[in-house]
Amino acid sequence: MAAEQCLDLPELRFDLRIVASWIEPGSRVLDLGCADGKLLRVLRDTKNVRGLGIEHDEDEVVSCVAQGLSVIHGDINRELAGFADNAFDYVVVSQTLQQAYEPTGLLHEMLRVGRRGIVSFPNFCCLPIRLQMAFSGHVPVTPELPYQWYNTPNIRVLSLNDFWAYSRAVPFSITRSLAVNPAGDGKAREVRFWPNLLASYGIFMIRGR
């Protein structure tokens, strides 16, 4: 079945379509590592969201500003300290957590400034990656992790099960989750059976305890 039932938004990456469908109209949204701002623009135009992004790449910031978006040029780990508690309804970290130097500190700050967080990341323990490692003896290169070991921005890898265990260790509450595979039509298919083995991405809504 299709994972996203609410929004048909071909301009968005498959996981961002799901993220967009989870966000309530009129919300205050902070997008950490917002890239070219497509998620913020779609939320603004379709859900009347008041959005703000933080992005370290200057060219991406210029692209966001050209779309009329509010974006801070800076490091997500440093900029969050300047926001008040519960300044946002949602804080989004899409496919960025595995690139964070201090993910626990980042999550604490996310859940301080936002009432809820939405996190997505590639599942390093899905079956294609396991098989590639087993038979090739090399660090896997896949559509989900398309880098060589020497040029990857991902400084750590994790699985869906790792994130569930992490939620108990930090701790934080997972209020909604979805395991998915990208589909050929640019959408995503939900994986309900053995998701840690068969899904290539996880998307989680979280909140502080």
PAZAPA-4460 file (N, C-alpha, C; in steps of 0.05 Angstrom, whole numbers, plus 32768, in hexadecimal, padded with zeros to 4 digits):
% residues 209
    n_x    n_y    n_z   ca_x   ca_y   ca_z    c_x    c_y    c_z   seq   type   mol
   8011   7FE8   8000   8000   8000   8000   8012   8019   8000     1      M     A
   8007   802F   7FF6   8016   8048   7FF6   8018   8052   8012     2      A     A
   8030   805C   8019   8034   8065   8035   8028   8080   8039     3      A     A
   8027   8091   8025   801C   80AC   8029   8001   80AE   801B     4      E     A
   7FEC   80B2   802B   7FD1   80B3   8021   7FC7   80D0   801F     5      Q     A
   7FD5   80E2   802C   7FCA   80FD   802F   7FD2   8110   8019     6      C     A
   7FEA   810F   8010   7FF5   8122   7FFD   8002   8115   7FE5     7      L     A
   7FFA   811F   7FCD   8007   8116   7FB5   8018   812D   7FAB     8      D     A
   8031   812D   7FB2   8043   8143   7FAD   805C   813A   7F9E     9      L     A
   805A   8138   7F84   8071   812C   7F75   808B   813C   7F77    10      P     A
   8089   8156   7F7F   80A2   8165   7F82   80B2   815E   7F9A    11      E     A
   80A6   814F   7FAD   80B3   8148   7FC6   80BF   812C   7FC4    12      L     A
   80D6   8128   7FD1   80E1   810D   7FD5   80CD   80FC   7FE5    13      R     A
   80CE   80E2   7FE0   80B9   80D0   7FEB   80B5   80D3   8009    14      F     A
   80CB   80D5   8019   80C9   80D7   8036   80BE   80F2   803E    15      D     A
   80C4   8107   802F   80BA   8122   8036   809C   8124   8030    16      L     A
   8091   8114   801D   8074   8113   8019   8066   8109   8033    17      R     A
   8072   80F4   803F   8067   80E9   8057   8069   80FD   806E    18      I     A
   8080   810A   8070   8084   811E   8085   806F   8134   8082    19      V     A
   806B   813D   8069   8058   8153   8064   803C   814A   806C    20      A     A
   8035   8130   8067   801A   8127   806D   8015   8125   808C    21      S     A
   802B   8123   809B   8028   8121   80B8   8025   813D   80C6    22      W     A
   802B   8152   80B8   802B   816D   80C4   8010   817A   80C1    23      I     A
   8006   8184   80D7   7FEC   8191   80D8   7FEC   81AC   80CB    24      E     A
   7FD7   81B4   80BD   7FD5   81CF   80B1   7FD9   81E5   80C6    25      P     A
   7FE5   81FA   80BE   7FE9   8211   80D0   7FFE   820E   80E5    26      G     A
   800E   81F8   80E3   8022   81F3   80F8   803B   8205   80F4    27      S     A
   804B   8206   8109   8065   8212   8108   807A   81FC   8104    28      R     A
   808A   81FD   80EF   809C   81E7   80E8   80B8   81F2   80E5    29      V     A
   80CB   81E4   80F1   80E8   81E9   80ED   80F4   81D1   80DF    30      L     A
   8100   81D6   80C8   810C   81C1   80B8   812B   81C3   80BA    31      D     A
   8137   81AF   80C7   8154   81AF   80CC   8162   81A2   80B4    32      L     A
   8173   81B0   80A7   8180   81A6   808F   816B   81A6   8078    33      G     A
   815F   81BD   8074   8148   81BF   8062   814F   81BE   8044    34      C     A
   8169   81BD   803D   8173   81BC   8021   8166   81D2   8011    35      A     A
   8159   81CB   7FFB   814F   81E0   7FE9   8133   81EA   7FF1    36      D     A
   8129   81E0   8008   8110   81EB   8013   80F6   81E1   8007    37      G     A
   80F8   81CB   7FF8   80DF   81C1   7FEC   80CA   81B9   8000    38      K     A
   80D2   81AD   8016   80BE   81A5   802A   80B0   81BE   8036    39      L     A
   80C0   81D2   803D   80B5   81EB   8048   80A3   81F9   8035    40      L     A
   80AB   81F9   801C   809A   8207   8008   807F   81F9   8004    41      R     A
   8080   81DE   8002   8067   81CF   7FFF   8055   81D3   8018    42      V     A
   8061   81D2   802F   8051   81D5   8048   8045   81F1   8049    43      L     A
   8054   8205   8041   804A   8220   8040   8033   8223   802C    44      R     A
   8036   8217   8015   8022   821B   7FFF   800A   820A   8002    45      D     A
   800C   81F2   800F   7FF5   81E0   8011   7FE9   81DE   802D    46      T     A
   7FF8   81E6   8042   7FEE   81E3   805D   7FF0   81FC   806E    47      K     A
   7FF7   8212   8061   7FF9   822C   806F   800B   822A   8088    48      N     A
   8021   821B   8085   8034   8217   809A   8047   822F   809C    49      V     A
   804D   8237   80B5   8061   824C   80B9   807C   823D   80BD    50      R     A
   808D   823E   80A9   80A5   822D   80A9   80BE   823D   80AB    51      G     A
   80D3   8230   80B6   80EE   823B   80B8   8101   8224   80B3    52      L     A
   8116   8229   80A4   812A   8215   809F   8146   821D   80A9    53      G     A
   8156   820A   80AE   8173   820E   80B4   8183   81FD   80A1    54      I     A
   8195   8209   8093   81A5   81FB   807E   81C1   8206   807D    55      E     A
   81D5   81F4   807C   81F1   81FC   807C   81FC   8203   8060    56      H     A
   81EE   81F8   804B   81F8   81FD   8030   81EE   8218   8025    57      D     A
   8200   8229   801F   81F9   8244   8017   81E8   8245   7FFE    58      E     A
   81EF   8234   7FEA   81DF   8234   7FD1   81C3   822B   7FD6    59      D     A
   81BF   8218   7FE8   81A4   820F   7FEF   8194   8225   7FFD    60      E     A
   81A2   8234   800E   8195   824A   801B   818B   825F   8007    61      V     A
   819C   8265   7FF3   8194   8278   7FDF   817C   826E   7FD0    62      V     A
   817B   8254   7FCA   8163   8248   7FBD   814A   824B   7FCD    63      S     A
   814D   8247   7FE8   8136   824A   7FF9   812C   8267   7FFA    64      C     A
   813E   827A   7FFC   8137   8296   7FFD   8129   829F   7FE3    65      V     A
   8132   8294   7FCD   8125   829A   7FB3   8108   8291   7FB2    66      A     A
   8102   827D   7FC3   80E6   8273   7FC4   80D5   8281   7FD9    67      Q     A
   80E2   8295   7FE5   80D3   82A5   7FFA   80D2   8297   8015    68      G     A
   80E5   8284   801A   80E5   8275   8033   80F8   8282   8047    69      L     A
   80F2   827E   8060   8103   8288   8076   8117   8272   807E    70      S     A
   8130   8277   8079   8145   8263   807E   815D   8270   808B    71      V     A
   8168   8263   80A0   8180   826C   80AD   8198   825C   80A1    72      I     A
   81AC   826B   809A   81C5   825E   8090   81D6   8258   80A9    73      H     A
   81D9   823E   80B0   81E8   8237   80C7   81E8   821A   80CD    74      G     A
   81F4   8213   80E4   81F6   81F7   80EC   81DE   81F0   80FE    75      D     A
   81D1   81DA   80F9   81B9   81D3   8108   81BF   81CF   8125    76      I     A
   81D7   81C4   812C   81DD   81BF   8148   81E1   81D9   8158    77      N     A
   81EA   81EE   814B   81EF   8207   8159   81D6   8219   8159    78      R     A
   81C8   821A   8143   81B2   822D   8140   819A   8227   8152    79      E     A
   8196   820E   815A   817F   8207   816A   817F   8214   8185    80      L     A
   8197   8219   8190   8199   8225   81AA   818B   8240   81AC    81      A     A
   8188   824E   8196   817D   8269   8196   815E   8269   8196    82      G     A
   8151   8252   8196   8134   8252   8195   8128   824C   81B0    83      F     A
   8111   8257   81B5   8103   8253   81CF   80F7   8237   81D0    84      A     A
   80F1   822D   81E7   80E3   8214   81EB   80C8   8214   81DC    85      D     A
   80C2   81FE   81CF   80A8   81FB   81C1   80A2   8211   81AD    86      N     A
   80B7   821B   81A0   80B3   822F   818C   80A6   8225   8173    87      A     A
   80A7   820A   816F   809C   81FE   8157   808A   81E7   815E    88      F     A
   8077   81E1   814C   8066   81C9   8150   8074   81B0   8146    89      D     A
   8085   81B2   8131   8094   819C   8126   80B0   81A5   8120    90      Y     A
   80C3   8194   8126   80DF   8197   811C   80E6   817F   810B    91      V     A
   80EE   8183   80F3   80F3   816E   80DF   8110   816A   80DB    92      V     A
   8119   8151   80DC   8134   8149   80D5   8132   8132   80C1    93      V     A
   8133   8138   80A8   812F   8124   8093   8149   811B   8087    94      S     A
   8150   8102   808B   8169   80F5   8081   8182   8106   8088    95      Q     A
   8182   8110   80A1   8198   8120   80AA   81A4   8116   80C4    96      T     A
   8194   8107   80D4   819D   80FE   80EE   81B7   80EE   80ED    97      L     A
   81BA   80DE   80D8   81D2   80CD   80D6   81EB   80DE   80CF    98      Q     A
   81E6   80F8   80C9   81FD   810A   80C3   8203   811C   80DB    99      Q     A
   81F4   811A   80F0   81F8   812B   8108   820F   8121   8119   100      A     A
   8220   8133   8122   8237   812C   8133   822D   8124   814F   101      Y     A
   8219   8131   8159   820E   812C   8174   81F0   8128   8172   102      E     A
   81E7   8111   8168   81CA   810D   8164   81B9   810F   817D   103      P     A
   81C4   8106   8194   81B4   8108   81AC   81AF   8125   81B4   104      T     A
   81C4   8135   81B3   81C1   8152   81B9   81AE   815F   81A5   105      G     A
   81B0   8157   818C   819E   8162   8178   8181   815B   817E   106      L     A
   817C   8142   8185   8160   813A   818B   8156   8148   81A4   107      L     A
   8167   814B   81B8   815E   815A   81D0   8156   8176   81C9   108      H     A
   8166   8184   81B8   815F   819F   81B0   8146   81A0   819E   109      E     A
   8144   818D   818C   812C   818B   817B   8113   818A   818C   110      M     A
   8113   8178   81A1   80FC   8174   81B1   80F8   8189   81C6   111      L     A
   810C   819A   81C9   8109   81B2   81DA   80FA   81C8   81CB   112      R     A
   8103   81CD   81B2   80F8   81E4   81A3   80DF   81DB   8194   113      V     A
   80DA   81C2   8191   80C2   81B8   8183   80B1   81A5   8194   114      G     A
   8097   81A7   8191   8085   8195   819F   8088   8179   8196   115      R     A
   808E   8176   817C   8092   815C   8170   80A9   815D   815C   116      R     A
   80B6   8147   8158   80CB   8145   8145   80C4   8130   8130   117      G     A
   80CD   8133   8117   80CA   811F   8102   80E5   8119   80F7   118      I     A
   80ED   80FF   80F8   8108   80F6   80F1   8105   80E1   80DB   119      V     A
   8115   80E3   80C6   8116   80CD   80B2   8133   80C7   80AD   120      S     A
   8139   80AD   80A6   8155   80A5   80A1   8155   808A   8092   121      F     A
   816A   8085   8083   816D   806B   8076   8173   8055   808A   122      P     A
   8167   803E   8085   816B   8026   8097   8183   8016   808D   123      N     A
   8198   8017   809D   81B1   800A   8095   81AF   7FEB   8097   124      F     A
   819B   7FE1   80A4   8199   7FC4   80A7   8184   7FB7   8096   125      C     A
   817C   7FC5   8080   8169   7FB8   806E   8177   7FA3   805E   126      C     A
   8167   7F91   8053   8172   7F78   8046   8186   7F7E   8030   127      L     A
   8181   7F90   801D   8195   7F94   8008   81B1   7F9C   8012   128      P     A
   81B1   7FAC   8028   81CB   7FB4   8033   81D8   7F9D   8041   129      I     A
   81C9   7F8C   804F   81D4   7F75   805C   81E0   7F62   8048   130      R     A
   81D2   7F5D   8032   81DC   7F4B   801D   81F4   7F56   800F   131      L     A
   81F4   7F70   800A   820B   7F7C   7FFC   8224   7F7A   800E   132      Q     A
   8221   7F7E   8028   8238   7F7C   8039   8242   7F5F   803B   133      M     A
   822E   7F4C   803D   8235   7F30   8040   8244   7F25   8028   134      A     A
   823B   7F2D   8010   8247   7F20   7FF8   825D   7F30   7FEC   135      F     A
   825E   7F4A   7FF0   8274   7F5A   7FE4   828B   7F5F   7FF6   136      S     A
   8286   7F5F   8011   829B   7F65   8024   82A2   7F82   8025   137      G     A
   8292   7F93   8019   8297   7FB0   8018   8281   7FBF   8026   138      H     A
   8287   7FD7   802E   8272   7FE9   8038   825E   7FED   8022   139      V     A
   8244   7FEB   8028   8230   7FEB   8013   822D   8007   8006   140      P     A
   8227   8007   7FED   821F   801F   7FDE   8203   8018   7FD1   141      V     A
   81EF   8027   7FDA   81D4   8022   7FD1   81C6   803C   7FCA   142      T     A
   81AE   803B   7FBE   81A0   8054   7FB9   819A   8064   7FD2   143      P     A
   8197   8056   7FE9   8192   8063   8002   81AC   806E   800E   144      E     A
   81C2   8061   8009   81DC   8069   8014   81F0   806A   7FFC   145      L     A
   81EE   807F   7FEB   81FB   807E   7FD1   8218   8088   7FD1   146      P     A
   8226   8086   7FE8   8241   8091   7FEA   8255   807B   7FEF   147      Y     A
   826E   8080   7FE8   8284   806F   7FF0   828C   8076   800D   148      Q     A
   829A   8065   801A   82A1   806A   8036   82B1   8083   803A   149      W     A
   82C0   808C   8025   82D2   80A2   8028   82C5   80BD   8021   150      Y     A
   82AD   80BD   8016   82A1   80D7   8010   8284   80DA   801A   151      N     A
   827D   80C8   802D   8261   80C9   8037   825E   80DF   804C   152      T     A
   8247   80ED   804B   8241   8100   8060   8236   80F2   8079   153      P     A
   8230   80D8   8077   8224   80CA   808D   823A   80C1   80A0   154      N     A
   823B   80CC   80B8   8250   80C5   80CB   8248   80AE   80DD   155      I     A
   822F   80A5   80DB   8226   808D   80EA   820E   8081   80DB   156      R     A
   8209   8068   80E0   81F3   805A   80D3   81E2   804E   80E9   157      V     A
   81C8   804A   80E3   81B6   803F   80F7   81A0   8030   80E9   158      L     A
   8192   801F   80F8   817B   8010   80EE   8162   801A   80FC   159      S     A
   814B   800F   80F3   8132   8016   8100   8132   800C   811C   160      L     A
   813C   7FF3   8121   813D   7FE9   813C   814F   7FF9   814E   161      N     A
   8165   8003   8142   8177   8015   8151   8168   802E   815B   162      D     A
   8158   8039   814A   814A   8051   8152   8135   804C   8168   163      F     A
   8128   8036   8167   8115   802E   817C   8124   802B   8197   164      W     A
   813B   801E   8196   814B   801B   81AE   8156   8036   81B8   165      A     A
   815E   8046   81A5   8168   8061   81AB   8152   8072   81BA   166      Y     A
   8139   806F   81B2   8124   807E   81BE   8121   8077   81DC   167      S     A
   8127   805E   81E3   8126   8057   81FF   813F   8060   820F   168      R     A
   8155   8063   8201   816E   806B   820E   816F   8089   8213   169      A     A
   8164   8099   8201   8168   80B6   8203   815B   80C3   821C   170      V     A
   8140   80BF   8222   812B   80B2   8213   8119   80C7   8205   171      P     A
   810A   80BD   81F1   80F4   80CD   81E5   80DF   80BA   81DC   172      F     A
   80C7   80C4   81D7   80B1   80B3   81CF   80AD   80B4   81B1   173      S     A
   80A8   809C   81A5   80A1   809A   8189   8083   8098   8187   174      I     A
   8076   80AC   817C   8059   80AD   817A   804E   80A4   8160   175      T     A
   805F   80A2   814B   8056   8099   8131   806E   808F   8122   176      R     A
   806B   807A   8113   8082   8071   8103   8079   8063   80EA   177      S     A
   808B   8063   80D6   8085   8057   80BC   809E   804C   80B0   178      L     A
   809E   8033   80A8   80B5   8027   809A   80AD   8025   807C   179      A     A
   80BF   802E   806A   80B7   8030   804E   80CD   8028   803C   180      V     A
   80C5   8023   8023   80D8   8020   800D   80CF   8033   7FF7   181      N     A
   80E2   8041   7FE9   80DA   8051   7FD3   80CD   8040   7FBD   182      P     A
   80B9   804B   7FB0   80AC   803D   7F9A   80B4   804A   7F7F   183      A     A
   80B0   803C   7F6A   80B8   8046   7F50   80A9   805E   7F47   184      G     A
   8092   8064   7F53   8082   807B   7F4B   808A   8094   7F5B   185      D     A
   80A0   8092   7F6A   80A8   80A9   7F7A   809B   80AA   7F95   186      G     A
   8089   8098   7F9B   807C   8097   7FB5   808A   8084   7FC7   187      K     A
   807D   807A   7FDB   8089   8067   7FED   8075   8051   7FF4   188      A     A
   807F   8039   7FFA   806E   8023   8002   8075   801B   801E   189      R     A
   8060   8019   802E   8063   8012   804A   806C   7FF5   804D   190      E     A
   807E   7FF0   8060   8088   7FD5   8066   807F   7FCF   8083   191      V     A
   806D   7FBB   8086   8062   7FB4   80A0   806F   7F9A   80AA   192      R     A
   8078   7F89   8098   8083   7F6F   80A0   80A1   7F71   80A1   193      F     A
   80AD   7F6B   80B8   80CA   7F6C   80BC   80D6   7F86   80B2   194      W     A
   80CD   7F9D   80BB   80D6   7FB7   80B0   80F4   7FBB   80B3   195      P     A
   8100   7FB2   80C9   811D   7FB7   80CC   812D   7FA8   80B8   196      N     A
   8122   7F93   80AC   812F   7F83   8098   8128   7F8C   807B   197      L     A
   810E   7F94   8078   8104   7F97   805D   80FF   7FB4   8055   198      L     A
   8100   7FC7   8067   80FC   7FE3   8061   8116   7FF2   805E   199      A     A
   8118   8004   804B   8131   8013   8047   8131   802E   8055   200      S     A
   811A   8037   805E   8119   8051   806D   8105   804F   8084   201      Y     A
   810B   805F   8098   80F8   8062   80AF   80F2   807F   80B2   202      G     A
   80D9   8085   80BA   80CF   80A0   80C0   80C1   809F   80DB   203      I     A
   80C9   80B0   80ED   80BE   80AF   8108   80B5   80CB   8111   204      F     A
   809F   80CC   811F   8097   80E4   812E   809D   80DF   814B   205      M     A
   80AA   80F3   8158   80B3   80EF   8173   80AB   8107   8184   206      I     A
   80AC   8103   819E   80A8   8119   81B1   80B7   8113   81CA   207      R     A
   80BC   8128   81DA   80CA   8124   81F3   80B9   8117   8208   208      G     A
   80C6   810B   821C   80B7   80FE   8232   80B5   8111   8249   209      R     A
***
